Amino acid sequence: MSFDLAAYMAERARAVDEALGRFLPAESAPPETLHRAMRYSVFAGGKRLRPVLVIAGAEAVGGNMAAVMPTACAVEMIHTYSLIHDDLPAMDNDDFRRGSPTNHKVFGEAIAILAGDALLTLAFRLLADSAPGGPDGGRRLHDVLVEIADAAGSAGMVGGQVADIESEGKKVGAETVDYIHTHKTAALIRASICAGAILAGGTEAQLSALSLVGRDLGLAFQITDDILDVTATTAELGKTAGKDQAQQKATYPAVHGIEASRSRAAGLVTEAQWALDRFGARAEPLCALGTFMIERKA
């Protein structure tokens, strides 16, 4: 029987949404406008891919969803903050995200910036409370904090965003595009898988393998995003299609062409799935998620 990824993702996304509802401040709590803005973007839709990857990473080494849920929610808050800021006029200047008006279109730029700041800060508050039990719980928490902070900051997502901005309108090569993609997108995807595995007590060998898996899947995910920006419609994407080309962004299709980009993404997923063989049936979700990343339509 083939693995039912749709059911797996739906079940875990529901659990993540329930937990996010508990962890986020209520809209009625002051300052109400800020908390409405935070919840607006967090609950604007989305696949909950990164928190699901935290859970799948834990499960791959024998862990369970409940133990890593605060970390899974923290990663989703970091991802959401990055989207709010990415949509701002000073960045990508997008009016729609996931088919709805972007945060700054609803709440104004100042509140949107502060909502992103608050989500990032709350994420690390959640992480601080997620230490696992056992004599090495403190060390594992430390490792997770370092992993996610590095992936979210100048050594990861923020650094990749800067390189992306500075490359707009310039003729760049494959090395620059790889740098942007591995930092802006792949870093947090890799950290999501590794954080779950660290909290669940993964061995050094397991963590090393999952780090490579996360890097490959993260890069494949962003390459597919680049392709979809060219091939999908605005309605399918839930955001403005064709913006990469309009803004002359450094993308895989721009450098390699669409077919070569598709081939590269597929090869990365295959490499990741080979690396997951050693984990047996516990890695079925990660294997299936890899295929989903390059076959998705939005």
C-alpha positions in Angstrom: 0.0 0.0 0.0 1.4 3.4 -1.0 1.9 6.1 1.7 -1.1 8.4 2.0 0.7 11.8 2.1 -2.5 13.8 1.8 -4.0 12.3 4.9 -0.7 12.6 6.8 -0.3 16.3 5.9 -4.0 17.0 6.7 -3.8 15.4 10.1 -0.6 17.1 11.1 -1.7 20.5 9.7 -4.9 20.3 11.8 -2.8 19.6 14.9 -0.4 22.5 14.1 -3.3 24.9 13.5 -4.9 23.9 16.9 -1.5 24.4 18.6 -0.9 27.8 16.9 -4.3 28.9 18.1 -3.2 28.2 21.6 0.2 29.7 21.4 -0.7 33.0 19.6 -2.1 35.8 21.7 -5.9 36.2 21.4 -7.1 39.0 19.2 -8.8 40.5 22.2 -5.6 40.8 24.1 -4.0 44.3 23.9 -2.6 45.5 21.7 -5.5 44.1 19.7 -4.5 45.4 16.3 -1.1 43.8 16.5 -2.5 40.5 17.6 -5.2 40.6 14.9 -2.4 41.2 12.3 -0.3 38.3 13.6 -3.2 35.9 13.5 -4.4 37.2 10.1 -1.2 36.0 8.4 -0.6 32.9 10.4 -4.1 31.7 9.6 -4.3 32.9 6.0 -3.8 29.4 4.7 -0.8 27.5 3.5 0.4 23.9 3.5 2.1 24.1 7.0 5.1 22.4 5.2 7.8 23.5 7.6 6.1 22.4 10.8 5.2 19.1 9.1 8.9 18.7 8.3 9.7 19.3 12.0 7.3 16.5 12.9 8.5 14.2 10.1 12.2 14.7 11.1 11.3 13.7 14.6 9.4 10.6 13.4 12.3 9.6 11.2 14.4 8.9 14.3 11.6 7.5 16.4 10.1 10.6 18.0 6.5 11.8 18.1 4.5 14.8 17.1 3.4 16.0 20.5 7.0 16.4 21.8 8.1 18.7 19.0 4.8 20.7 18.4 6.1 23.9 20.1 9.1 23.9 17.8 6.9 23.1 14.8 4.8 26.1 15.6 7.8 28.3 16.2 9.1 27.5 12.7 5.8 28.4 11.2 5.8 31.7 13.0 9.3 32.4 11.6 8.2 31.5 8.1 5.1 33.7 8.4 7.1 36.7 9.7 9.4 36.3 6.6 6.4 36.3 4.3 4.9 39.4 5.9 8.2 41.3 5.5 8.8 39.9 2.0 5.5 41.3 0.8 6.2 44.8 1.9 6.6 47.7 -0.6 10.3 47.9 0.3 10.8 44.3 -0.6 8.7 42.4 -3.2 5.7 44.8 -3.0 3.0 42.2 -3.3 -0.7 42.9 -2.8 -1.8 39.2 -2.4 -0.5 36.2 -0.5 -2.3 32.8 -0.5 -5.2 34.5 -2.4 -5.9 37.2 0.2 -4.6 40.8 0.6 -1.2 40.9 2.1 -0.7 42.0 5.8 0.3 45.5 5.0 -2.6 46.0 2.7 -5.0 45.2 5.6 -3.2 46.7 8.6 -0.7 49.2 7.1 3.0 48.9 6.7 3.9 49.8 10.3 1.7 47.2 11.9 2.8 44.6 9.3 6.5 45.2 10.2 5.7 44.9 13.9 3.5 41.8 13.4 6.5 40.1 11.7 8.8 41.3 14.5 6.4 39.9 17.2 6.0 36.5 15.4 9.8 36.1 15.2 10.2 37.0 18.9 7.4 34.7 20.0 8.9 31.9 18.0 12.1 32.0 20.1 10.0 32.3 23.3 8.3 29.0 22.3 11.6 27.4 21.5 13.0 28.3 24.9 10.1 26.4 26.5 10.6 23.2 24.4 13.5 21.5 26.1 13.1 17.7 26.0 13.4 15.6 29.1 16.5 13.5 30.0 20.0 14.4 31.1 20.9 15.8 27.6 17.7 17.9 27.2 19.5 21.2 27.7 22.1 20.3 25.1 19.5 19.3 22.6 17.5 22.5 23.2 20.8 24.5 22.7 21.5 22.7 19.4 17.9 23.4 18.2 18.2 27.1 19.1 21.5 27.4 17.2 20.1 25.5 14.2 17.1 27.6 13.8 18.7 31.0 14.6 21.4 30.3 12.0 18.9 29.2 9.4 16.7 32.3 10.0 19.4 35.0 10.3 22.2 36.5 8.2 23.8 33.0 7.7 20.5 31.8 6.3 17.2 33.2 5.3 17.9 36.9 5.9 21.3 36.6 4.2 19.7 34.9 1.2 17.1 37.7 1.0 19.8 40.3 0.9 21.6 38.5 -1.9 18.3 38.2 -3.8 17.6 41.9 -3.5 21.2 42.8 -4.6 21.0 40.5 -7.6 17.8 42.0 -9.0 18.4 43.4 -12.5 21.9 41.9 -12.8 23.2 39.1 -14.9 24.3 36.5 -12.3 25.6 33.0 -12.6 24.6 29.6 -11.2 26.8 30.0 -8.1 24.9 33.2 -7.1 21.5 31.6 -7.7 22.5 28.5 -5.6 23.7 30.8 -2.8 20.4 32.7 -2.8 18.2 29.5 -2.8 20.2 27.5 -0.3 20.1 30.4 2.2 16.8 32.2 1.5 14.7 29.0 1.4 16.6 25.7 1.9 18.2 26.8 5.2 14.9 26.9 7.1 13.6 23.7 5.5 16.8 21.9 6.4 16.7 23.3 9.9 13.0 22.2 10.3 13.9 18.6 9.6 17.0 18.7 11.8 15.3 20.4 14.7 12.7 17.7 14.9 15.4 15.0 14.8 17.6 16.7 17.4 14.7 17.1 19.9 13.8 13.4 19.3 17.3 12.2 20.2 18.7 11.5 16.7 22.3 10.2 16.6 25.1 12.1 15.0 25.0 9.9 11.9 21.2 10.3 11.6 21.5 14.1 12.0 24.2 14.3 9.4 22.1 12.3 6.9 19.0 14.4 7.6 20.9 17.6 7.2 21.9 16.6 3.6 18.3 15.5 3.0 17.0 18.9 4.2 19.5 20.8 2.0 18.5 18.8 -1.1 14.7 19.0 -0.5 14.9 22.7 0.4 16.8 23.5 -2.8 14.4 21.4 -4.9 11.4 23.2 -3.3 12.8 26.7 -4.3 13.7 25.6 -7.8 10.1 24.4 -8.2 8.9 27.7 -6.8 10.9 29.4 -9.6 9.4 27.2 -12.2 5.9 27.8 -11.0 6.3 31.5 -11.1 6.8 31.1 -14.9 4.3 28.3 -15.6 1.4 28.8 -13.1 -1.3 31.5 -13.0 -1.9 34.0 -10.3 -5.1 32.2 -9.4 -3.2 28.9 -9.0 -0.4 30.5 -6.9 -2.5 32.8 -4.8 0.0 35.5 -5.4 1.1 37.5 -8.5 2.6 35.2 -11.1 5.5 36.2 -13.3 7.0 38.7 -10.8 10.4 37.0 -10.8 10.9 37.8 -14.5 9.3 41.2 -14.2 11.7 42.2 -11.4 14.6 40.4 -13.1 15.3 38.2 -10.1 18.0 35.6 -10.0 16.2 32.3 -10.6 16.9 28.8 -11.8 14.9 29.1 -15.0 16.5 32.4 -15.8 20.0 30.8 -15.6 19.4 27.2 -16.6 16.0 27.1 -18.4 12.8 25.4 -17.3 13.6 21.8 -18.4 17.1 21.8 -16.9 15.6 23.3 -13.7 13.0 20.5 -13.5 15.7 17.9 -14.0 17.8 19.4 -11.2 14.9 19.5 -8.8 14.0 15.9 -9.6 17.7 14.8 -9.1 17.9 16.5 -5.7 14.8 14.7 -4.5 16.1 11.4 -5.7 19.4 12.0 -3.9 17.4 12.8 -0.7 15.3 9.7 -1.0 18.3 7.5 -1.4 19.8 9.0 1.8 16.5 8.3 3.6 16.7 4.5 2.8 18.7 3.9 6.0 15.7 5.1 8.1 13.3 2.5 6.7 9.6 2.9 7.0 9.9 5.8 9.5 11.1 8.0 6.7 8.1 7.4 4.4 6.7 10.8 5.2 9.9 12.6 4.3 10.2 10.5 1.1 6.7 11.4 0.1 7.1 15.1 1.0 10.1 15.2 -1.4 8.0 14.0 -4.3 5.3 16.5 -3.3 7.7 19.4 -3.3 8.5 19.0 -7.0 5.0 17.8 -8.2 2.9 20.5 -6.5 1.0 23.1 -8.6 1.3 26.0 -6.2 
